[in-house]
Amino acid sequence: MGRTKKTSGKLGKYLWRNKYLYLLLLPGLIYFVVFHYAPMYGLIIAFKDFKFAEGIMGSPWCGLDNFKYLFGLKDFYNVFANSLILSMLKLVFCFPIPIILALMINEIRFLRYKKVAQTMIYLPYFISWVVIGGILVNLLSPSWGIINDLIKSLGGDPIFFLGSDKYFRGIAVVSHIWKSAGWDTIIYLAAITAVNPELYEAAKIDGAGHFQRIWYVTLPCIRPTIIILLLLSIGNILNNGFEQIYVLQNSSNLAVSEVFETYTYKMGLVNGRFSFASSVSLFSSSVGFILLTIGNKCAKLMGEEGLF
């Protein structure tokens, strides 16, 4: 009893001593509680025959009926395959780009040019996907798009890029790189600035060349940051981003562009099947959590700290 009281007294003194830091932390905590933890209460809809008039608690339980119906649908496996393929393409092609950009920007010696280059790279992150979708539609239009004008000038036939299954995934990956790579680059640049300069000096004295210093000093020092961001990407393996897919999606490319986010939106909000949509969302989140747990375990086996 006395030991517990002593511990609580130390905790109280610690919190009071750092009260301003915790006050700065408070808005972030409130955000996560209100928008991430409190809505988890609604997950029970996936196990109910939800009726809007009766509310969540008043609706009757249906057990696993929604999941049985979900796994029995042919569309579900097509959506699952589309989500997984697109996520894997983004992970393979999009994840290394910010690391490469951060290394390149870090090597720029002219400070003013370095700031301009960094700003130009992460500026697209603040552009809405609706705007980017409009830009892509105009660039790739078979009638007036610049890309097709170039193809026609070279003697080729115009291509309806956004109306073809063959090109949709490539467009989605490239546009995602253009929009998001700059933001992750900032994180890696922050990690690079924390590298001890004495390590570079020691490597230089030992005869390490320019690229050797990057390979044997920079990359190992920012490896914990790379692992953490990789784990977060693995945890969101089935989340492709509703906004991007929805603005690029049309009836012509629906066979490859229908992913969990758009499927849940159509089933839940458009068709009013809230219980079914919740079961789809819960399934995709569960897969992400399982993969994140496995990835975190592998990271710890490799000697990294991991996320938890």
Stockholm file with secondary structure:
# STOCKHOLM 1.0

chainA/1-308         MGRTKKTSGKLGKYLWRNKYLYLLLLPGLIYFVVFHYAPMYGLIIAFKDFKFAEGIMGSPWCGLDNFKYLFGLKDFYNVFANSLILSMLKLVFCFPIPIILALMINEIRFLRYKKVAQTMIYLPYFISWVVIGGILVNLLSPSWGIINDLIKSLGGDPIFFLGSDKYFRGIAVVSHIWKSAGWDTIIYLAAITAVNPELYEAAKIDGAGHFQRIWYVTLPCIRPTIIILLLLSIGNILNNGFEQIYVLQNSSNLAVSEVFETYTYKMGLVNGRFSFASSVSLFSSSVGFILLTIGNKCAKLMGEEGLF
#=GR chainA/1-308 SS CHHHHHHHHHHHHHHHHTHHHHHHHHHHHHHHIIIIIGGGGGGGGGGBCCBTTTHHHHSCBCTTHHHHHHHTCHHHHHHHHHHHHHHHHHHHHHSHHHHHHHHHHHTCCCHHHHHHHHHHHHGGGGSCHHHHHHHHHHHHCTTTCHHHHHHHHTTCCCCCGGGCHHHHHHHHHHHHHHHHHHHHHHHHHHHHHTSCHHHHHHHHHTTCCHHHHIIIIIHHHTHHHHHHHHHHHHHTTTCCCHHHHHHHCCTTSHHHHCCHHHHHHIIIIISCCHHHHHHHHHHHHHHHHHHHHHHHHHHHHTTCCCCC
#=GC SS_cons         CHHHHHHHHHHHHHHHHTHHHHHHHHHHHHHHIIIIIGGGGGGGGGGBCCBTTTHHHHSCBCTTHHHHHHHTCHHHHHHHHHHHHHHHHHHHHHSHHHHHHHHHHHTCCCHHHHHHHHHHHHGGGGSCHHHHHHHHHHHHCTTTCHHHHHHHHTTCCCCCGGGCHHHHHHHHHHHHHHHHHHHHHHHHHHHHHTSCHHHHHHHHHTTCCHHHHIIIIIHHHTHHHHHHHHHHHHHTTTCCCHHHHHHHCCTTSHHHHCCHHHHHHIIIIISCCHHHHHHHHHHHHHHHHHHHHHHHHHHHHTTCCCCC
//
